[in-house]
Amino acid sequence: MMLDAPLQSWGFASRFQRRTTALHPTRSGILGMVCAALGVPKGSNTEKEWLAQLESVRLMVLAIQRLPEGCRQPLDIRRLEDYHTVSGTRRASGAISGDAVISHRQYLLDAKFGVILAGPHSTLKPVAEALRNPRWGVWFGRKNCIPAAPIVRGLMATPQEALAALGLDGRKTDEFARVEETASFADGTDTLMDVPVNFQTREFKPRRICRRPATLTGG
C-alpha cells in the first residue's frame, strides 16, 4: 500500500478538543480505512468478523522521504496544527449552542508511507479489491486527507517484491525508518492502544511495536 497525500492525520491519543496525530499510520487508522472500503458498518457483526480475521495480518510501515525536483535534501515530516472552530453545535440537552466550539487538530505535512501487509491471501485479496473500488470513501485519518495516488500496488509474495511495487526496486526495508509489530514485549520499543475491537464504541487493545531507524548505506 502507498499512503501519499498532502495531508495525513493518524490519531491515537486525542482528548476532547485536542486532536493529535502520530508520526506514522496507526493500525486502527489503516484497518478503519479497510473496513470503510469493504462497506462494513461500525459496531456490526460483520465488523467483528472482519476485525477478527484481520488480527492475523501483520503491518510494517516505511517512511518514504520526499525529494522534490531540484532539491538536494529530502523533506522531513512536519506537524501542522489547525485552529478549528465549529458553530451551531448541539448540546446534550438538544439545544443549539450559540458558542463556537474550538479544537486544535494536527496533520502531517510532506508525509509518504509504504505499508506492507503480511497475511493470508484469502484475507488480503478482498481487502485489495475493496481498496481499489471502495464501497465508502477512504482517506488517511480524516475526511480532508484524500489520497493523492492509488493505494493498492498489488499482492506480492516477498517484501522485496512489495518494495518494487512501491517504486523502490533495489532497496531494502532496513534503508527506511520503519515501524514493525513485535511478537513479544521485550522485542518492542513502544506500546500503542490502536488495535480496534469496536469502531462504534471506540474500543481498542494494545499493540507492541518497534521503531527502527534507517540504516545508512554506501561509503
N, C-alpha and C positions, 0 to 999 in steps of 0.2 A: 504494500500500500504506500502511496505517496500522499503526504499531507502538506499541501502547498497552498498558501493563501496570504493575502496582505495582512489579515488579522487572524489570530487564533486565541482561544481562551480555554484553558483546561482547569476548571475549578476543582479544588479538593479540600479546602479549609475555609470556605466562605462563611461569614456570620452576618446575618441581618443585612445592613446596608453596605457592608464592605465585601465586595466580590473579587476575590483574589484569583490568580492563575499560577499553576505550576510552570516550570520552565520546560516541561516536556508533556506530551499527551499522557493522560491517565487511562487506566483500564476501564473505569466507569465511563469516561468520555468516548472511548473507542467502541465499547460494547453498546452504549446508548445509541451511537450512530448506526451500528449494525442492526439493532432492533428496530430503529426507525425505518431503515431501508427495507427490512423484512415486513414492515407493517404490523409489528407486534404491539398490541395495546398495553399501556402501563398497568401493572398490577394484575394482569390476566393470567390464566393458567398457561396460555401459550408462552407468555414471557417467562414464567417459572421454568417451563420445559426447555426453552432456548438457553436461558442462563445456566441451567444445569448442564446442558450439552456443551456450552462454551467454556465450562470450567476446565476442560482438558486442553484448551488451546493456550499455548504459551506466547507471550509477547516480547519482542525485542524492539526498542525504539532507538533509531540512529539520528543524531543531529547532523544535518547536512548544511554546511556553511554556504552562504550565497557569495558569489564573486561576480559583481556586476561588470559589464564590459568597460574596460579602461581603468579598472581598479586593481591595485597590486595586493591589497589586503582584503580578506573576506570580511563580511559584516558579522558583527556579534548580535546575538539575540537580545532584544531590549524589551522592557516592560513599559507600556503606556497606561496611565491611569486616567480614566474619563470621569469627569464630574457630571453626573447624570441626574436629571430631575424629571419627575412624573407628576402631573397634576390630575385632579379629578379621580383620585383613588377611592375605593370603597372601604369603610371601616368595618370592624367586626359586627357592629350593630346594624349594618346595612346602609347607613347614611353615607353620602358622598362627602369626602373631606375637602375643605377649601384650601388646605395647606399642601404645598408641593412636597413630595417625598424625595429626599436627596439620597443618592447612593454613589459609591465610588467603585468603578468597575475597571478591572485590569485586563489588558490584552498583550499579546506577544507581537512584536514587530520583527520583520526580517527572519521569521522562523520557517524552516522547511525540515520535515522529518520523513524518514523512511521507516515504515513499520513492517516487521516480518512476523507473520502469524504462523505458528507451527502447531499442527494438529491433524486429526483425521480428515482425509479427503472428503468423506461423506458430510462433514460439518462445514469445511471451508468452501466447497463448491457452491452450495446455495447462498452462502454469505457473499462470495464474489459476484454471483449473478445478481443478487439484490443490490449490491453497491453500484453495479453497472447500470441497473434500471430500477432505482429505488421507488418503493410504493409511496413513502412520505419523504419530505425534504431532508437532506443531510447537510450538516455544517460542522465546523470544528469548535464545538463548545457553546457557541451562541448563534442565534439566527442571522446575525450580521457578519459572521465569519464563513463566507461562502468559498468553497473550493475553487482554486484558480486553474486546476488541471485535473485530468482523470485520476481517481483514487486508486482503482484496481489496476495492477500491472501484470497480472497472470498468476497461475498456480504453478509453483516451481518445486522441484524435488530437493534442492540443496540451498543453503544460504548464498553460495556463490552465484547460482542461477538467479536468486532473488535480487542480488545486488546488480547483476547485469540488466535485469528487467527494470530496475530503478534508474538505469543510465549510469551505473557505477561499475561497469565492467573492468576487471583487472584490479579492483580494490578489495580490501579485506575488512571485515567488520571491526577489527581492532584499530583500524585507522580513523574511526569516528568516535566521538564522545557518545556514549550509549547508556541505556537503562535496560537491565536484564532482570528477569524474575529468577529467584533462587529457590531451591528445594528445601534448604534448611535455614534456620535463623542465623547461625554462625557465619554462613556464606554471604549474608546480606550486609548492606551499609545503612539501610533506612527501611521504615515501615510506613506504608500508606493505607489509609482506610478508604480504598477505592474499588473493592470487588463488589459489584452490585448484587443485591439479593432481591430488592423490590424497588423499581424506579418510582412508583406512585407514592409509597410511604418513605422513600429515600433511606432505605436500609442498606448498609454496606458492611463488608467484612475486611479484615486486614490483609495486606499483601506485602511480602518481604521482597525487597528489590536490592540490586547492587548497581550503583552508579560508577561507571568506568570511564576514565579519561581517554582521549585519543592517544594512540601510540605513534610517536614521530617515526617517519621513515626517511630513508635516504641518508647521504653522508653530509 
